[in-house]
Amino acid sequence: MSLASAARVRDAAPLFAALGDATRLRLLLRLSAHGPESIARLSDKSEVSRQAITKHLEVLAKAGLVRGSRRGRERIWQLEAARLSDARDYLEGISRQWDDALERLKNFVEV
């Protein structure tokens, strides 16, 4: 499947939009390093309010990067590593296309 297919771009756009925010990246790094955590723990010692963190987690969840589940009265959030693999695969595909384009340019110039 082409990287530029409409379905692939529609799938990748919210993923990269979610990754394009410093607060959301910090949340992903924290979940990656510490495992599942509650909003209370994620907002502990943060300059961002619990409400703001909740909104950021909802954006990440909509992009498929995190998943929340109820544990008693708390909602526990965890990283969805497969979705990060999707981002890596997409970027690797772009990198391969760029390498191919540079190789074609090199061949053209050397002729």
VENTABEL-V800836 format. One record per backbone hydrogen bond with DSSP energy under -0.5 kcal/mol. NH is the residue of the N-H (numbers start at 1). CO is the residue of the C=O. If there is no record, write none. Layout:
# VENTABEL-V800836
nh co
NH CO
NH CO
This chain:
# VENTABEL-V800836
nh co
5 2
9 5
10 6
11 7
12 8
13 9
14 10
15 11
16 12
17 13
18 14
19 15
20 16
20 17
21 18
25 21
26 22
27 23
28 24
29 25
30 26
31 27
32 28
33 29
34 30
35 31
37 77
39 75
42 38
43 39
44 40
46 43
53 49
54 50
55 51
56 52
57 53
58 54
59 55
60 56
61 57
62 58
63 59
64 61
65 60
66 60
67 78
69 76
71 74
74 71
76 69
76 74
77 37
78 67
80 65
81 79
83 80
84 80
85 81
86 82
87 83
88 84
89 85
90 86
91 87
92 88
93 89
94 90
95 91
96 92
97 93
98 94
99 95
100 96
101 97
102 98
103 99
104 100
105 101
106 102
107 103
108 104
109 105
110 106
111 107
111 108
